[in-house]
């Protein structure tokens, strides 16, 4: 499974991007479970504009992409974003 996170916005407006390929990781099942939960938690509201100077996230898992903003992140999305940005750096 390939997981990519792209973060934009924030006070400085700096984009950050990271990617993790879980296919050879020993904890791949945990990554897959977390990714599936993050996708299922995705908001159906495409009008979520976030807040001024807040972050916007695009999470792509294989070929499916969701958009999230800081103030509407679920626990699974926040955890997945943090892990990908840390592991994929």
RAZILIN-V565452 format. One record per run of one state. SS is the DSSP state (A for helix, B for strand, O for the rest). FROM is the first residue (numbers start at 1). LEN is the number of residues. If there is no record, write none. Layout:
<<SS FROM LEN> <SS FROM LEN>>
//
This chain:
<<O 1 1> <B 2 8> <O 10 6> <B 16 6> <A 22 3> <O 25 3> <A 28 13> <O 41 14> <B 55 7> <O 62 2> <B 64 6> <A 70 3> <O 73 2> <A 75 13> <O 88 2>>
//
